[in-house]
Amino acid sequence: EARPRRLSLNHGRPEPNDARQVGGTSVEVALAHLFPGQEDRPAAPESGAAHQCHEPGLGGRGVMALNRRWITKVSFLDNMWQTSIRRSDGSGSFFYAFVVDVSRSLLTSLYAQSEVFGMPQALYILSRGLVSRRRAKDPTRTRKSNGLGDIHVVQTAGAVWGVDFVLVDLHLLEPAVSLALTYVEVMLLKRQTFVDLVERHHKFCPSLKDEVRRFCCWLALQRAVLHEAKRRRTVLAAVSLWASLGGEESLSGG
């Protein structure tokens, strides 16, 4: 007696007897219609690193379709995605497998209204809700702040922050503390999880670690320059304040 066709809610895919067909239509084909523009991705290699793309649940194409929006906001992951499309020598598929594994490694956290959250060295993607964040002031621009050298911004669904989670020096990171203005659902990726993924895929794609290191060096240089600029502005402001209060006269009088 034939079993009725149905989807497994636990795995998000058809049961084995369905042969990945739902009503005669492939799940991946249906996803391709819902999320166009994914047909040009390279085929995943049959290796240990890329085997993650064939685990139970959504395939690599489905994962990328669901996560493509925030990946474009993380420059080095977006570059890897573009590299996987451009390269025709087979190495592009390894970059593709890595980005898919990164997307699958995201954790989900929920926070109530007025709850404070956030940890350093973690990438955050806001799925729903409103979040108020404190960002370090850019010393090269003149913007309104809270008087303490920082700027408060409100983030909406789709926002990404903590892109500097790959850096080791905590002094170069933007403030990680956030305030939930409403019920909030976020996805996050911890630095150690990301490093473990890089090490796992490095043996199949040696150039992967070079790409990550290049981004880390460039971002660290930018943050170091901004940090030094902020320090010098603080020193100059203190000297100007001291001079305006008659610091030189008080010294000469003493």
N, C-alpha and C positions, 0 to 999 in steps of 0.2 A: 504494500500500500504506500503510495507516494506521500511524503511529508509535505505539508504546505510550506511555501517559501516565505521566509521571514528574516529580518536582520537581527543579529546578535547585539543587544544593547551594551553588553559588557565589553565587547571588543570593537564596536563601531564598524563591523564588516559582515558580509554574509556568512552564514555557517558553511562548513565544508561541503555539504551536499548541494549547496547553491552554486558551486563552481564560479563564485564571484559574480553571479548574475542576479539581478533583481528585476523581475518582470521582463526578462529578456534583454536588459540594458546593463552594461558593465558599470560598476560603481565609479571606476576611474574615468570612464567616458562621460558619465553624468557630472562628475566634478569638473571635467574639462569644459563642459558647456556652462557651468555656473561660474567658473573662474577662467576665462579665456587668457591666452598669452602664455600658457605653460607648456605648449607643445614643443617649444624649441629647446627644452632642457635636454642634456645629454643622457644617454642610457647609463644606469648605475653599473659599475664594474662588479664582477663576481669575485669579490675578495672579502677578507675578514672585516675590513673597515666599512665597506659598503653593504655588508650583510644586514646592517641595522635597518636599511631601507625596506627589507622584506619581512620584518617582524610583524606579529599580529597587530591589527589596528590600521590606521590610514597608511597608504603607501607614501613614498617620497613626494610624489606629485601632489597628493592631498595635503601633506604637511606644509609644503611650500606655498600652496594656494592659501592656506589659512594664516600663514605667518609672513607672507610677502610684504605686507604693509609696514610692519615695524622693522623688518630687515633692511628696508631701504633707508631707514633713519640711523642705522649703525654702519658707518662708512666702510669699515674693513670687512664686515660680513657681506655688504652689498657688492664690494669689489670682488670678493670670492665668488659670489653668485654670477656676476658678469663674466668672470674668468671662466667659470664652468661652461658658459654658453659659447665664448669665443674660441676656446682651445679645441682643436680637433684631433690632438695626438693621444687622447685617452686620459690625460692627467686632469682634464676639466671635471670628469666624473668623480674624482676623489674630492675635489673642492665641494662639489654638489653634495656628496655624502656627508661631508663634515658639517655643512650648514644645516642639513636635515637633522643630524644628531644634536646639534646645538639647539634647534627648535624643540626637539623632543625632550631635552633636559630641563626645560623651564619648569619651575615650581609655581603653584598657585597659592596666593595668600589673600585672606579676607580681613577687612578692618571696618569697625563700626565708626559712626560719625564722631568727630572730635578725638579720635584715637591718633596718637603719634607713633610713627613707624619709620623704618629706614635703617639700613646698615651700610657701612662703607664697603667698597669693593664688591658691589652687586649691581647688575643691570636690571632696571625696572621697566616694565611695559604696563601701562594703565589700560585695563580692559573695560572698566566701567566706573563711573563716579567722578567726583571732583576732588582734586588734591591741591593743597597750597604748599609750595616749596620755597626754600630759602636758597638762593643762588648767589655765588660769589660775584661781586661787582667787577665788571670789566673796566680796568683803569684807563683804557683807551677811549672810552665813551662817557658822555655825560648823561646819566639817567637818574631818575628819582630813586632813592633808597630809603631805608628805615633809619638813616643817620649813623648806622654802625658799619657802613661799607658793604651791606648786602642788599639784594633785591628780592622781593617776594613776588612770586608768579603763581597763577592758578593754571593747573594742568587739567585737560579734559581727556576723554577716552581716545586712545590711540597715541598718547604722548609717551615718549621714551626718555629716560634720564639714567645717569650712572654709566654712560658710555666709557668713562675713564676707569671702569672697574678692573681693567687689565693692568693698571699701573701698580707698582709695589709701594712707592713713596706715598704715604697717607697725606702728607702736606700738600701734594699736588692735586688732590681730589676735591671736587665740589662738595658742599655740604650734603649729607645723605638724609638728614632728618626731614620728614614730611608730615603734614597734618591732613587727615581725612575730613573734608568738608561735608561729605555725604557717605553713604555706604560705598565702600571701595573694594574693587577686586583687581589685583595686580598679578602679573607673572614676573618672576625674577630668576636670574641666573647668577649663581655665586662664582667668584673668581676661581676657587679651587676646582669646581666642577668643570669650568672652561679649560683650565690648565690640564686637567686629566684627559679631556677630549683631544686637546692638541697633541699630547703625548701618545694617545692611542692611535691617532691617524697619522702621526709623523712617520712611522715606519713604512706606510704605504705611499705617503706623499711628502718627501723631505722638504720641498719648497713651502709647505704649509707653515712651518715654524718661522721661516724667513719672512713670510707675509705678516704674521702676527708681530714679530719683533720689529719690523719696519714701522708698523703702525704705532707700537708702544714708544719707540724712540722719537717719532715725530710728535706724538701727543705730549710726551714728557718734556720735549723742548719747548713747545708752545706754552704749557702750563708753567714751566720754570721761568720763562720770560715774563709772563703775566704776574707771577708771584713776586719776582724781583721788582717789577714796575710798581706794584701795589706797595711793597715795602718802602721804596724810595719816595712815593707820594706821601706815605704816612710820616716819614722822617721830615720831609720838607714842610708838611703841614704843622708838625710839632715845632719846628724851628721858627716858622712864621708866627705861630701863636706866642711862642716865648718872646720873640722880638717885639710883638705888638704890646705885650704886657710890661715892656720896659726892662727886659732881662739884662740888657747890656748896662743900663744905668744902675740897676741894683747891684751888679757885680762890681762896677767901678766905685760905687758908694760904700760897699762893704770893704 
